[in-house]
Amino acid sequence: MFEVCGVENKGALILEESAESVKKRKWDTFKMIGGFLTLFSIMFIIDIYSTITTESGDMDIILLGTYITSIVMMFVFAFFLIRSVKPFRFYENGIEINQPFQKNILMPYSDFERIDPPQWYRPKFYGFVLKKKVLGIHPKLPISTNIDGLSEKIDIIASRIANPPVSNIIWPVPTTDSRRRLLLLEIALYTLTYIFWFALSFIMGTQEAPPGTNLAIMGFSLAIVGAIFPIFLLMVAQLPLKLAKHSEKFRSDRLFIPGFSAILIFCMISSPIAFILFSNEGEPTLNPDPGAPPSFSVLPMRNYSDTTLHPTGDILVDNALFLENVTLVMEDNAQIWVTESGELRIHGSILRSNGTFKFRSFGILELNNTSITNLWGYVYWPTESGGIEVFGGNAIITNTTITGSASRSLMISDCRALIANCTISNTEWEGIVLVNSPSVIRGNTIQGTETGILVWDSTGVMIEENTFSNNSVGVSLTSSEATIRNNTFIDNSDSGIDYDTVSTPTISNNTFQNNFLDTSEFEDFPMLICGIIVIVESIIVMGILMYQSKKLKAK
């Protein structure tokens, strides 16, 4: 208890004073904000590095812009946060009182009757130590003269202005019951926040969205931010609750709005990043611009057999090239390019590289009884490239083994292909990708992939007599029509077959053994799911805050 200079019915202006407390508050603020900005910077650096060192697409530019925007918004948020806990500024003719979410108040020095601090007190809240004292008496304060709840408003209103009761301000001692309720509330808020962000990160990171290597790192970083940063926002939201420990008559529900708004603002900032990174909406960009073909071929167009070839550059197939019982060792990052007028036939051969090599076909491609390893790959969802890429033309691939591909083994786009009796294993992501390709996939063994066969926007697809084992998903359909019959699905960790609600699979006579799910139909709306979670979480948090306010008012 302390008197306010013996003046009744006058306003008490409470301001921060100690230079040491100012220094400590700023240092704590910079440490906290700096930690969060560091996490964002890590993701930003990863994104820049990935963009510079790998092939870039439109999504890279979008991601880069998103991260820049998010970091700028973090700086803006930090600026307003610092302003919100610094209640005043001294000017030549008066003091400007900062009121977050409200209009600032200018108080001329001439309005003060005297400056005579009677007593110190030291409130603590959300990690900052603000040392204050009553500096003067102001007769023209723009606030109601109502007495009830004034001691709470003095702490809560950022301008630190209030009308005290007659002659003194009383700080009631919190009861054991009120402390217990506030502690339970804090635990509930933290628990809900962790559950919310864990669920959100899990859905965005794993819900039907094939991630890439870079996305895995960025998704992990985002999960860390999602687990730590809301705690800070909850501390801001709990500011009135913490200060309510000084009173058993906490009255105003409106005082929750700033902190609650901060939580929603962060959701709005973080959600676009997550949606862009992890959304499964739409078709992936499957190498829309493969670039220009090689200007020349280091390997003349003719028939080769029973030999080992070490080409010192790219192979441009613009005519007929036939390899039989040939070991072809490609240079690192070299490519085989079959033009629309080209024809490449490889039988009984081995294709490999000392590093990785590219393989793109726009013409006629025939592979039989051939072993292929070290195919290159690039995954930066939704941009994905790699493996043997077939754009149009015709492709017949039989009795061929493809292992160790860096992204996918086969990508067939706008082509009617036959893939039969092949073995595809240890592929980083997909074994076979079909895009708008009415193809036949028969009698193959596909194992050790993220998705055995991924079918996008295709009709007339026949998938039969294949064996899918030790994949995450055996067959996945999006906006497609396919017949899936007489296949065997063994030990696939997510599901044997999954498809979205607009796909029309015909599934018959398949064998399922030890899959997590044999078949599953998924809603292709992760953004809607995330949005519902945000709304539900917001309602829960607001409900708890309102309930706590009601309990305090009842007290």
N, C-alpha and C positions, 0 to 999 in steps of 0.2 A: 504494500500500500504506500502511496506517496501523494502528497498534495501538489496541485498545479498552481503554484504561486498564490494560493489563497483566493483565486479568482473564480467566481461562480458563473455557470452558464456561458463560459467563453470556450473557444476552441483550443485544443492542445495540438501544436505542431510538433510531430515527432520525426526527427531526422537522424540519419547516420552521421557519425562524427569521427570516430577513431581512424587515423591514417593506417594503422596497422591492420585493423579489421578490413579496410578497403583493399589493402594489398593482399590479404589472405583470401578474401572473397574472389578477387579477380584471378588469383593464382589457382584456386580450386576450380573456378569456372573454366579457365584455359586448359587445365589438366583434363577435366571431364570432356569438354567439347573436343579437345585435341585427340583424345583417345578414340572418339567416335569418327572424327575426320580421318584418323589414321586407318581405321578399318575400311572406310570408303575409298581411301587413297590406294590401299592394297588392291582392291578390285579394279580401280581405275588403271593402275599400272599394269595389272595382268591383261586388261582389255587392250591397252595400247600395245603391249608387247605382242599379244596374239595377232593384232591387226597388222603390225609391221612385219612380223616374221612369217605369216601365213597368207594364203590367198584371201583377199578382202571382198566382201559383198555388201549389198545395201544394209543388211542387218548389222554388220560391223559398225557402219556409220550411225545407225540408229542407237546401238548400244553405247557407242562413244558419246553421242549427244545426250543420251539419258544419264550417263554417269556424270558428265559435266554439269548438267542441270541439277542433278541431285546434290552434288557437292556445293554448288552455288546456293541452293536452297538451305543446305545445312549451315552455311555461313550466315545467311539471312536469319535463320532461326536462332543461331547463337547470338547474333547482334540484338535481336529483340528480347532474347532471354536475359542477356546482360542488362539491357535497359529496364526490363521488368523488375529486376531485383535492385536496381539503383534508383531510389525513389525521387531524387531531386537533382537539380543543377543550379549552381550559383551564377548569377549574372550581375552586371554592374548595378542595376536598379532594383533587383528583386530575385526571388527564388521561383524557378519553374518546377512544379510538381508533376512528375510523370505518372500517368494512370494508364496501364496497359488496357487495351480494348476500349479506352475512353479518351476524351479530349483532355489535353494537358491544362493545368491551372497555373497562371502567373500570379504570384503574390508579391506586391511591392513591399520593400522594406519599411516604407512609411506606414503600412498597416499594422506593424508590430507595436505593441505597447512597451514591451521591454524584452530583452534577451537575458534570461537568468535561469540556467539549467538547475533544477532542484535535486535530481537524483538519476543515477544510471540504472539501466537494466539490460540484460543480455539474452534475448530470445535466440533459439537455434532452430533451423528448419532446412530440410532437403540438402544437407551437406554444406551449406554456407553459414558462416558465423557473422551476423550483422549486429554491430554494437551501436546502440541508439541512446539518445537522451532527449528530454524535452528542452527545446531551445527557446521557445517563446510563446506568447499568447497572442492569438489572432482573433479579432472580433468579427471578421466577415467570412467565416468559413461556409462554403456552399454545401452544407450537409444538414440533414434533419436534426431537430433538437430532441428526438426521441431518445430515451435513456436505455431502454432494454437492448441488450446485445452490443452496446458501444465498445466494451472492452475487446470483443472479438473483432469488430470492424477496424479498430486501431491497428491490429496486426495484419488483417487480411487485405484491406484496401492498400494498393501499392503507393498511394500518395501519403500514407501514414497520417491521415487527418481524421479527427473525430471530435464529437462533442462529449466531454466526460460528464459523469454524474456530478452532483453538487459537491464541490470542494475536493473530491478525490476520485481516484480510479481504483477499483477493487479487483484483484486477481484471485478468483476462487481456486482452492486446491482441488485438483481432479481426484475423484473417488477411485477406489480399487475396481469397482464395476465398470466405470467409464474407461479406465485404462485397459481392462480386459477386452471390452468391446472394440476399442480402437486397434488393439493388437490382433484380434481375430480378423478384423476388417483388412488390415495390412496383409496378413497371411493369405486371405482369400483373394485379394487383388493380385498379389504376386503369383499365386498358384494359377489363377485364371489367365494371367498374361503368359506364363510359360506354356500352359496347355494350348492357348491360342496360337502362339508363334511356332510351337512344335508342330501342331496340326497343319498350319498354313505352309510351313517350310516343307513338311512331308508331302503334302498334296502337290505343291508347285514343283518340288524336286523329283517326284517319282510318278505322279499321276499321268500315265500314258504319254509322257513327253520324253522321247529318246534324248538324253543329255549327251553332251560331248565332253571331251577331256577338260577343256577350258571351263565349260559350264559347271562341271563338278566342283572345280576349285572355287568359282565365283558363287555357286550355290551354297557351298560350305561357309564362305565368308558372309554371305547374306544371312545364313542361319545364325551365325555368331552375333551379327548386328541385331537380328530379330530377337535374340535371347537377352541381350544386354541393354539395348537402347530403350525399350519400353519400360524398363525398371526406372530409368531416369525420368521418363514422362509420368510414370505413376507417382513418383516422388513429388513432381510438380502438381499433379492432380490431387495428391493427398495433403498439400500445404494447408488448406483450411481444416482438414481433419486433425493434423498434428497440432495446429494452433488451437483447435477446439479442446485440447487437453487442459487448457487454461480456463475452460468455462463449461458449465453444465447446461447452458442455455444457448446452444448453437442453433440459430434460427433460419438463416437464409439459404434456400436451395440454390439460388442463383450463383452463389459463391463457388459452386462446383463447376460452373460452365467453362471458365478459362482452362482448367486442367483437363477436363474432358475434351475440350476442343483441341488441345495439344495432342491427345492420343489420336483423334480423328485426322488431324493434319499429318501426323507421321504415317498413318495408314495410306493417306492419299499420296504422300511422297514415295513411299516404298512400294506400293502396289503396282504402279506402272512398270517399275524396274522388274519386279517379279513376273508380271504378266508377259512382258516382252521376252524375258529370258526363258520362261518355262511354259508359255501357253502352247497348247496342242492344236489351237485353232488353225485351220487352213493347211494347205499342202506344203511340204518342205521345199526349199529352193535347191533342187538337185542339180547343182552345177549348171545354171542357165547359160553361162557364157564360158564354154571350155577354152576359149581363146583361139588364136590362129593356129593352123596346122604348121608343122615344121616346114621350113623353106626347101629342104632337100632331104634325101635319105642316104644314110651311110651304108645301107645294104642294098645292092642291086636287086631288082625284081626278077626272080627266076626260081627254079626248084632247087631245094637243098635237102640232102639226105645223109645220114650216117656221119655227122660231123659235129664239131663244137664251134660255135660262133661267139665272138666277143666284139660286137659293134661298139664303135667309139662315140656314138651319139644317138640321135633319134632315127627311128625307122618310119618312113612315110610310105604307106602302101596305097599307091594310086593306080595300080594295075593288078596283076595276079602274082601272089607270093605263096609258095607251098613249102612247108617244112615237114619232113618225115624223119623220125628218129634223130632229132637234132637237139643238142643242148645249147640253149640261147642264154647267154649271160649278159644282162643289160647293165649299163653304167648307172650309178646312182642318179635319180631324178630324170633319167632319160624316158622317152615315151615311144610307144607303138601307136601309130595313128592310121586308121583305115578310112580313106576318103569315101565319098558316096559312089565313086566309080571303082573303088578298090575291092579286092577279093583276097581274103587271108584264110588259108586252110592250114591247120597244124595238127599232125597226127603222131602219136607215139613219141612225143617230145617232152623236154623239160625247159621251163621258163623260170628264170630266177634273176636275182640282182645282188650285187654286193651291198647295196643300200635298199632303196625302194624304187619302183618304176611305175609309169603310168601306161594305161592301156585303154584307148578309146576307139570306137568303131562307129562309122556312119554308113558302112556299106555291107558287104557280105562277110560274115564271120562263121567259121566252122572250127570247133575244137573237139578232138576225139583222142581218148586214151593219153591225155597230157597231164603233166604235173606243173602247177603254177604256185610260186611262193613269192613273198616280199612285195605284194602289191601295195602301192602307196594309199594314203587316206588322209582326209581332212574333215573334221567334224567341228562345227561351230554353229549349233542349231539356231535357226532352221536351215542354215547352209551346210550341205554335206556333199562331199566328193570322195572319189576313191574307188578302188577295185577295178574290175573290168566294166567299163561304161559303154553301153550300147545305145546310140541315139538313132532310131529308125533303122532302115535296112532290114536284114534278115540275120538271125543268129541260131545256130544249132550247136549245142554244147552237150557232149555225151562222154560218159566214162572218164571224166576229168576230175582231178583232185586239186582243190584250192585251199591253201592253209596260210595262216599268219597274216591275214590282210589287216591293214591299219585302221580301216573304217568298216567297209562292207566288201563282200567278195564279188557280187554281181549286181549291177544296176541296169535294168532294161527299161527304156523309155520309148513309147510310141513305136513299139516293135512287136511282131508276132514271133515269139521265140519258143524253142523246144530245149528244155534242160532235163536230161534224163541220165539216171545211173551215175550221178556224180557224188563226190564226197566233199563237203565243205565243213571245215573245222577251225576252231581257235581264231575266229574272226572277232574283231574288237566290238563291232555293233551288229549289223544285219548280215545274214548269209546271202539272201537274195532280196532285192527291192524291185517291185514292178510298179511302173507309173504309166497309166493309160496303155496297158499292154495285155491283150488277150492271149496269154501264153499257156503252155502246158509244162507242168513241173511234175515229173514222174520218176519214181524209183530211186530217189536220192537219199543220202544220209547227211543230215545237218546237225552238228553238235558244237557245243561250246561257244555259242553266240549270244548276243543280247536278244535278238529276234531272229528266228530262223528264216521266215519269209514275211516281208512287209509289203502289203498290197495297197496302193493308193489309186483311187479314181479309175479303177479298171473293171471291165466286164468280160465275161466269157473266159474266166481263168479256171483252169483245171489243175487241182493239186491232189495227186493220188499216189498211193503205194510208197510214200516217203516215210523215213524214220527221223523223228526229232527227239534228241536227247540232250540233257544237261544244258539247255538254254534257259533264258528267263521266260520267254514266250515262244511257243512253237510257230504259230501262224497268227498274224495280226492283220485285220482288214479295216480300212477307213474308206467310206464312201465307195464301196466296191461290191461286185457280185462275183461269187466264186463257188465252185463245187469242190468240197473237201471230203474225200472218201478213201477208205481202205488205208489210212495212214496209222502210224504208231507213234504215240507221244509218251515219252518216258522221262521221269525226273526233271521236268521243267519247273523251275522254282516259282514262277508266277501263274502261268496258265498254259494249257495246251493250245487252245484257240481262243482269241478274243476278237471282238468286232464292235464297231459303234452302231448306234441305233438306226443309221440310214443305210447300213450295209445289209445285203441279202444273201447270206451264205446258205448253201445246201450241204448239210453235214450228215454223213451216213457211214456206218460200218467202220468206224475208227476205233482203235484200241488205246485206252488211257491207263497208264500205270504210274502211280506215285507222283502225280503233278499236284501242285498246290490247289489249282482249280482246273477241271477238265475243259470247260468252256465258260466264257464270261462275256456279258454284254456291257460295255461301258458307255457312259454319257461323255461325249466329247466337249464338255463345257467346264474345264477347270477354273476359268475366270468366274463363272457363275458360282461355283462351289466356294471359291475364295471370298467372293462378295457376300455370300450368305453367312460365312463364318464371321466376317467383319461385322455385319449387322447384328448377328446374335451376340457376339462378344460385347458390342457396344451397349446393347440392351441390358445384358447381365451387369456390366460395370455400372451403368447409370442406375439400375435397380438397386444394387448394393449401396451406392452412395445415397440414394433417396431414402432407403430403409434406415441407414445409419443416421441420417439427418432427423428422421422421424423419431428414432429412439432417443436422440439427444434432446429434441424438443419436448418429448414426453417427460424426460428427466427434469 
